[in-house]
């Protein structure tokens, strides 16, 4: 399993969350098997999301998709997302 983390600032969390939740079914068709959303304590516009994938290739394809970039822009992401990938240490 690969976990992809995305951290970015949003204009308005509620508006962003509506866009994020509206993209749920499509995310799953793009290979996402699990997800969670976090806000930085004291700054609700600083959002970190993780998504799980079966493989690194699927995670990278998702992260690089133009559709994802379009959805993020429309939802109000206002900073360049910081994206990184990790696998569970054993």
C-alpha positions in Angstrom: 0.0 0.0 0.0 1.1 3.5 -0.8 -0.1 6.6 1.0 0.0 9.9 -0.8 -0.1 13.0 1.3 -1.2 16.4 0.0 -0.9 19.7 1.9 -2.2 23.0 0.7 -3.9 26.2 1.7 -7.5 26.8 0.7 -9.5 30.0 0.4 -12.5 28.7 2.4 -12.5 25.3 4.1 -16.3 24.7 3.8 -16.3 25.5 0.0 -13.2 23.3 -0.4 -14.7 20.4 1.5 -17.9 20.5 -0.6 -15.7 20.2 -3.7 -13.6 17.5 -2.1 -16.6 15.4 -1.0 -18.2 15.9 -4.5 -15.1 14.3 -6.0 -15.3 11.1 -3.8 -16.8 8.7 -6.3 -14.4 9.8 -9.1 -11.4 9.5 -6.7 -12.3 5.9 -6.1 -12.4 5.2 -9.9 -9.0 6.7 -10.1 -7.5 4.2 -7.6 -8.0 5.7 -4.2 -8.8 3.0 -1.7 -8.9 5.1 1.5 -8.7 8.8 2.5 -8.7 11.2 5.4 -8.7 15.0 5.8 -6.9 17.1 8.5 -6.7 20.8 9.3 -3.7 22.4 11.0 -4.6 23.3 14.5 -5.3 27.0 14.6 -5.5 27.4 10.8 -8.5 25.7 9.2 -7.4 26.8 5.7 -4.2 24.7 6.0 -5.4 21.3 4.9 -3.6 18.0 4.7 -5.2 15.0 3.0 -4.0 11.4 2.6 -5.1 8.9 0.0 -4.2 5.2 -0.1 -3.4 3.4 -3.3 -2.5 -0.2 -4.2 0.7 0.9 -6.0 3.0 3.9 -6.4 2.3 4.0 -10.1 -1.5 4.5 -9.4 -0.7 7.2 -6.8 1.6 9.1 -9.2 -0.9 8.8 -12.0 -3.6 10.3 -9.7 -1.3 13.0 -8.5 -0.4 14.1 -12.0 -3.9 14.0 -13.5 -5.1 17.2 -15.0 -8.6 16.4 -13.7 -7.4 16.4 -10.1 -5.7 19.8 -10.7 -8.9 21.2 -12.2 -11.0 20.0 -9.2 -8.5 21.4 -6.7 -8.5 24.8 -8.5 -12.3 24.9 -8.6 -12.6 24.0 -4.9 -10.4 26.9 -3.9 -6.9 25.6 -3.4 -4.8 28.7 -3.3 -1.2 27.4 -2.8 1.0 25.0 -4.7 0.2 21.6 -3.2 3.1 19.8 -1.5 2.7 16.1 -2.4 4.7 13.2 -1.1 4.4 9.4 -1.1 5.1 6.9 1.7 4.8 3.2 2.4 4.5 1.7 5.8 7.8 1.0 7.6 8.1 -2.6 8.8 
